[in-house]
Amino acid sequence: MADQINYYEVLGVSREASQAEIRNAYRNLAKERHPDHPGGSAEEFSRLQEANAVLSDPDRRRQHDEALDLAHAAEELASLNLDFGSMEDELSAKRRERESGGPSLGERLRDRFRRKEDDPYESLRQESRGSRGRGRSGSRIRGRYDISEARWYEPHRFDPEPITLKSGAITFVAAFLAFIAIGQIGLWATGQSDAGPLAFVSVLAPFMRVLYALVGLVVAYFAFRAAGYAALALVFIAALVVGGQGPLGLLQFATVGIIVLLAVVYLGNRRESAARR
């Protein structure tokens, strides 16, 4: 196995690790080994990304497992002192005996499992090609090779990259501008500022708190999708900066939107953990 990279060891997980365990291990190690992080390494970060890409794909992970098994078997054979001449004679005798007695049990089993309907990876390939990923009972297919794209209503399944200086700056500026915009609309709608030709926005006055919460939720959603929990902290800071000088209720209800997203992520993770038990 000297020439075969073990991606499970790279991520520090076992071969039976679920997709959630692989995803969490990658996130934690990526934060430590990102080139922008003190003590980080571009080479180690690249190796982590490669390991995550292989183990997150059902077909590539299966091929990697087979390669590990073959490498291990080759090591075992290399460590044995075998008499290959006597083994060849024994194998030839068994082959002649098998040919005279029809197909062996192993051959029959091999033919049986070659059928498409008995392929244990067929459902996973279908899921990779965009199928719904549901079993016969309608539940989501799970297992060592289970992987599915996160849908928009499954934020707990997002796999954001570790936050960097660039992504953090973009997140903060975008959140800041979004809160500035909704805050100014709130000032116009409640009459705290002269709306001029936009006086019609006053009809939004009864709904401004709902709009504050909605904007907080949407901004938090896209920030979490891009850079995870660190980006949510930057969104809260932007709400704190703008809300301190903005209309009454902006900070409180924008924070409610952020909390709603966190609750959805928490409940989604808890539901999947319970389903795996």
Sequence and secondary structure as in RCSB ss.txt:
>XXXX:A:sequence
MADQINYYEVLGVSREASQAEIRNAYRNLAKERHPDHPGGSAEEFSRLQEANAVLSDPDRRRQHDEALDLAHAAE
ELASLNLDFGSMEDELSAKRRERESGGPSLGERLRDRFRRKEDDPYESLRQESRGSRGRGRSGSRIRGRYDISEA
RWYEPHRFDPEPITLKSGAITFVAAFLAFIAIGQIGLWATGQSDAGPLAFVSVLAPFMRVLYALVGLVVAYFAFR
AAGYAALALVFIAALVVGGQGPLGLLQFATVGIIVLLAVVYLGNRRESAARR
>XXXX:A:secstr
  SS  HHHHHT  TT  HHHHHHHHHHHHHHH TTSTT  HHHHHHHHHHHHHHTSHHHHHHHHHHHHHHHHHH
HHHTS   HHHHHHHHHHHHHHHHHT S HHHHHHHHHTSGGG TTHHHHHHHTT   B TTSSB  STT     
 TT GGG       HHHHHHHHHHHHHHHHHHHHHHHHHTTSS  GGGGGGGGGGGGHHHHHHHHHHHHHHHHHH
HHHHHHHHHHHHHHHHHHHHS TTHHHHHHHHHHHHHHHHHHHHHHHHHHH 
